Amino acid sequence: MIQKNTVYFVGSGPGDPELITIKAKKLLEIADVIISSGSLLNPEILGWAKDEASLYDAAKLDRDEIYEILRDSTKNGKLAIRFHDGDPGIFSTIREQIDKLEKDEIKCEVIPGITSLLGAAASMNLELTLPGITQTIIITRAEFRTPVPDREKISELSKHGSTMAFYLSVHLLDRVIEELLRGGVYNDETPIAIVYKATWKEERIVKGTIGTISKKVKEERIVKTALIIVGDVISPKKYEFSKVYDSQFTHGFRKSKGKGVV
């Protein structure tokens, strides 16, 4: 049940308006105050907001201003939402906002959304965890103005050889490539894809290898709002079939159809 004494942190999905959740759309349609993620949010989605709603661009606000709008609106009986691109659980700053609001005894609730990584994977018909290749996805970002711990340097994470996804990093692509190679597992032939505005009408997908991608991306002039995906799942040469759907495999819902029990 939607309550006006609660601030909602709402995921808008990756960009395609039809990929917003039903719950998020309901909140958007009745919200009195909406603070959205500026250019990162598809403006078509805000078309569902009611005409009298007060709209704010978070890109033009600092932390305290966002907090004050959410706090004051809620205390004045208005329904306020912080509308995030993708999913609020990834690179969204919701923790610092929720902590401060809860200290003021204002309830907070998070409404999940489809993150751009899953939108990008869908656009390429990718399975990000292929048996025999990797069962792990690492989501991270390149270090620039915001530092990362030494144990989370790209060169360290890349040693796993898993699927890697980089948010907020396409403008640092050359640096990302350098660090990937430094890890010693990936090489110039490792597949890599850059997805610009995943699921938007303007979506562009550039595929290549670690050795070729930089030139291709520069030719496409992609410098922001793009995701980097690295790993053999992008163009697998060989992978294993799932054991779960193997006719020889027994599990809690189906017995093996073979002579033996696997």
C-alpha positions as CSV (number, residue, x, y, z in Angstrom):
1,M,0.0,0.0,0.0
2,I,1.3,3.4,-1.0
3,Q,1.7,5.8,2.0
4,K,2.2,9.6,1.9
5,N,4.4,9.5,5.0
6,T,7.0,7.5,3.1
7,V,9.7,8.6,0.7
8,Y,10.0,6.1,-2.2
9,F,13.3,5.5,-4.0
10,V,12.0,4.2,-7.3
11,G,13.9,2.5,-10.2
12,S,12.8,3.6,-13.6
13,G,14.5,0.7,-15.5
14,P,17.1,1.0,-18.2
15,G,15.3,3.4,-20.6
16,D,12.6,1.7,-22.5
17,P,9.3,3.0,-21.0
18,E,7.7,-0.4,-21.2
19,L,10.4,-1.9,-18.9
20,I,9.3,0.1,-15.9
21,T,7.6,-2.0,-13.2
22,I,3.9,-1.7,-12.6
23,K,4.5,-0.5,-9.0
24,A,7.0,2.2,-10.2
25,K,4.5,3.5,-12.8
26,K,1.7,3.7,-10.2
27,L,3.9,5.7,-7.9
28,L,5.0,8.0,-10.7
29,E,1.4,8.7,-11.7
30,I,0.3,9.9,-8.3
31,A,3.5,11.5,-6.9
32,D,3.3,15.1,-5.9
33,V,7.1,15.6,-6.0
34,I,9.5,13.8,-8.3
35,I,13.3,14.2,-8.1
36,S,14.7,12.4,-11.2
37,S,18.1,11.5,-12.5
38,G,18.2,14.2,-15.2
39,S,19.6,13.2,-18.6
40,L,20.1,9.6,-17.3
41,L,16.4,9.1,-17.3
42,N,14.4,8.7,-20.5
43,P,12.1,11.8,-20.5
44,E,9.3,9.8,-22.1
45,I,8.8,8.1,-18.7
46,L,8.1,11.4,-17.0
47,G,5.1,11.8,-19.3
48,W,3.2,9.6,-16.8
49,A,3.6,12.2,-14.0
50,K,0.5,14.2,-13.3
51,D,0.4,17.7,-14.6
52,E,0.5,19.4,-11.2
53,A,3.5,17.3,-10.0
54,S,6.6,19.3,-9.0
55,L,9.6,18.0,-11.0
56,Y,13.2,18.4,-10.0
57,D,16.4,17.5,-11.9
58,A,18.8,15.8,-9.4
59,A,21.8,16.8,-11.5
60,K,21.2,20.4,-10.5
61,L,20.9,19.7,-6.8
62,D,23.3,18.9,-4.1
63,R,22.9,16.3,-1.4
64,D,21.3,18.6,1.2
65,E,18.9,20.1,-1.3
66,I,17.6,16.7,-2.4
67,Y,17.2,15.7,1.3
68,E,15.4,18.9,2.1
69,I,12.9,18.6,-0.7
70,L,12.1,15.0,0.2
71,R,11.9,15.8,3.9
72,D,9.8,18.9,3.6
73,S,7.4,17.4,1.0
74,T,6.8,14.4,3.1
75,K,6.2,16.3,6.3
76,N,3.7,18.5,4.4
77,G,1.7,15.5,3.4
78,K,2.9,15.2,-0.2
79,L,4.0,12.0,-1.8
80,A,7.6,12.4,-2.8
81,I,9.7,10.0,-4.9
82,R,13.4,9.9,-5.7
83,F,13.2,8.5,-9.3
84,H,16.5,6.7,-10.2
85,D,17.6,5.5,-13.6
86,G,18.0,1.7,-13.7
87,D,17.9,0.1,-10.2
88,P,18.4,2.2,-7.0
89,G,20.6,-0.5,-5.6
90,I,23.5,0.2,-7.9
91,F,25.6,3.4,-7.9
92,S,22.7,5.5,-6.8
93,T,23.6,7.2,-3.4
94,I,20.4,6.0,-1.8
95,R,22.2,4.9,1.4
96,E,23.3,8.4,2.4
97,Q,19.8,9.8,1.6
98,I,17.9,7.1,3.5
99,D,20.1,7.3,6.6
100,K,19.4,11.0,6.9
101,L,15.7,10.7,6.3
102,E,15.3,7.9,8.8
103,K,17.0,9.9,11.5
104,D,14.2,12.4,11.0
105,E,11.8,9.5,11.5
106,I,10.7,9.5,7.9
107,K,10.0,6.0,6.5
108,C,11.7,5.0,3.2
109,E,11.0,2.3,0.8
110,V,12.9,1.1,-2.3
111,I,11.2,0.0,-5.5
112,P,13.6,-2.0,-7.6
113,G,14.1,-1.5,-11.4
114,I,15.8,-3.3,-14.2
115,T,19.4,-2.2,-14.3
116,S,21.1,-1.2,-17.6
117,L,23.3,-4.3,-17.5
118,L,20.3,-6.6,-17.8
119,G,18.8,-4.3,-20.4
120,A,22.0,-4.4,-22.4
121,A,22.3,-8.2,-22.1
122,A,18.7,-8.6,-23.3
123,S,19.5,-6.4,-26.3
124,M,22.3,-8.7,-27.3
125,N,20.5,-12.0,-26.3
126,L,23.3,-12.6,-23.8
127,E,23.4,-15.1,-21.0
128,L,25.8,-13.5,-18.6
129,T,26.6,-16.7,-16.7
130,L,27.3,-19.5,-19.1
131,P,28.2,-23.0,-17.8
132,G,31.8,-23.9,-18.7
133,I,32.7,-20.2,-19.1
134,T,31.8,-18.4,-16.0
135,Q,29.2,-18.4,-13.2
136,T,30.2,-15.0,-11.9
137,I,29.4,-11.4,-12.8
138,I,31.5,-8.5,-11.5
139,I,29.8,-5.1,-11.5
140,T,32.3,-2.2,-11.0
141,R,33.5,1.1,-12.3
142,A,36.8,2.6,-13.3
143,E,38.6,4.7,-10.7
144,F,38.8,8.4,-11.4
145,R,37.5,11.2,-9.1
146,T,36.1,8.6,-6.7
147,P,38.7,6.2,-5.5
148,V,38.3,2.4,-5.1
149,P,40.0,0.1,-2.6
150,D,43.2,-1.5,-3.8
151,R,41.6,-5.0,-3.6
152,E,39.0,-3.8,-6.1
153,K,41.4,-2.4,-8.8
154,I,40.4,-3.6,-12.2
155,S,43.6,-5.5,-12.6
156,E,42.8,-7.5,-9.5
157,L,39.1,-8.1,-10.3
158,S,40.0,-9.2,-13.9
159,K,42.1,-12.1,-12.5
160,H,38.8,-14.0,-12.0
161,G,38.2,-14.1,-15.8
162,S,34.5,-13.7,-15.2
163,T,31.9,-11.5,-16.9
164,M,32.7,-7.9,-16.0
165,A,30.4,-4.9,-16.3
166,F,31.6,-1.3,-16.0
167,Y,29.2,1.5,-15.2
168,L,30.2,5.2,-15.5
169,S,33.5,4.3,-17.2
170,V,33.2,4.5,-21.0
171,H,35.0,7.8,-21.0
172,L,37.9,6.0,-19.4
173,L,37.9,3.0,-21.8
174,D,41.6,3.1,-22.6
175,R,42.4,3.0,-18.9
176,V,40.0,0.1,-18.4
177,I,41.6,-1.8,-21.2
178,E,45.1,-1.2,-19.8
179,E,44.0,-2.5,-16.3
180,L,42.2,-5.5,-17.8
181,L,45.3,-6.7,-19.6
182,R,47.4,-6.1,-16.5
183,G,45.5,-8.7,-14.7
184,G,47.0,-11.4,-17.0
185,V,43.8,-13.4,-17.7
186,Y,42.1,-11.4,-20.4
187,N,44.0,-10.7,-23.7
188,D,43.6,-8.7,-26.9
189,E,41.2,-11.4,-28.2
190,T,38.8,-11.2,-25.3
191,P,35.3,-10.1,-26.4
192,I,34.0,-6.8,-25.3
193,A,30.9,-4.8,-26.0
194,I,29.9,-1.2,-25.4
195,V,26.2,-0.5,-25.1
196,Y,25.1,3.1,-25.4
197,K,21.7,3.9,-23.9
198,A,20.6,0.3,-23.5
199,T,17.0,-0.3,-24.5
200,W,16.5,3.4,-25.5
201,K,15.4,4.2,-29.1
202,E,18.9,5.7,-29.5
203,E,20.6,2.5,-28.4
204,R,23.9,1.6,-30.1
205,I,25.9,-1.6,-29.6
206,V,29.6,-1.7,-30.5
207,K,31.2,-5.2,-30.3
208,G,34.9,-6.0,-30.7
209,T,37.8,-7.4,-28.7
210,I,40.0,-5.7,-26.1
211,G,42.5,-5.1,-28.8
212,T,40.0,-3.4,-31.3
213,I,37.2,-1.8,-29.2
214,S,38.9,1.5,-28.4
215,K,39.2,2.5,-32.1
216,K,35.6,1.5,-32.8
217,V,34.2,3.4,-29.9
218,K,36.1,6.5,-30.8
219,E,34.7,6.3,-34.4
220,E,31.2,6.1,-32.9
221,R,32.0,9.1,-30.6
222,I,30.6,7.4,-27.5
223,V,31.8,9.2,-24.4
224,K,29.0,8.8,-21.9
225,T,25.8,6.9,-21.0
226,A,27.2,3.6,-22.0
227,L,28.0,0.3,-20.4
228,I,31.1,-1.8,-20.9
229,I,30.7,-5.6,-20.8
230,V,33.7,-7.9,-21.0
231,G,34.0,-11.6,-21.2
232,D,33.8,-14.7,-23.3
233,V,30.0,-14.9,-22.8
234,I,29.7,-12.2,-25.5
235,S,30.8,-14.5,-28.3
236,P,31.4,-17.9,-26.7
237,K,33.3,-20.5,-28.8
238,K,32.3,-23.4,-26.6
239,Y,30.2,-23.7,-23.5
240,E,28.5,-26.5,-21.6
241,F,24.8,-27.3,-21.5
242,S,22.9,-26.9,-18.3
243,K,22.8,-29.9,-16.0
244,V,19.3,-28.9,-14.7
245,Y,17.7,-29.7,-18.1
246,D,19.8,-32.7,-18.9
247,S,17.6,-35.8,-19.4
248,Q,20.1,-37.8,-17.4
249,F,19.9,-35.4,-14.4
250,T,17.7,-36.0,-11.4
251,H,16.5,-33.2,-9.1
252,G,13.6,-32.5,-6.7
253,F,11.1,-32.0,-9.5
254,R,12.1,-34.5,-12.2
255,K,13.7,-38.0,-12.3
256,S,16.5,-39.0,-14.7
257,K,15.2,-40.5,-17.9
258,G,18.4,-42.4,-18.3
259,K,19.6,-45.8,-16.9
260,G,21.6,-44.2,-14.1
261,V,21.0,-41.4,-11.7
262,V,23.3,-38.4,-12.2
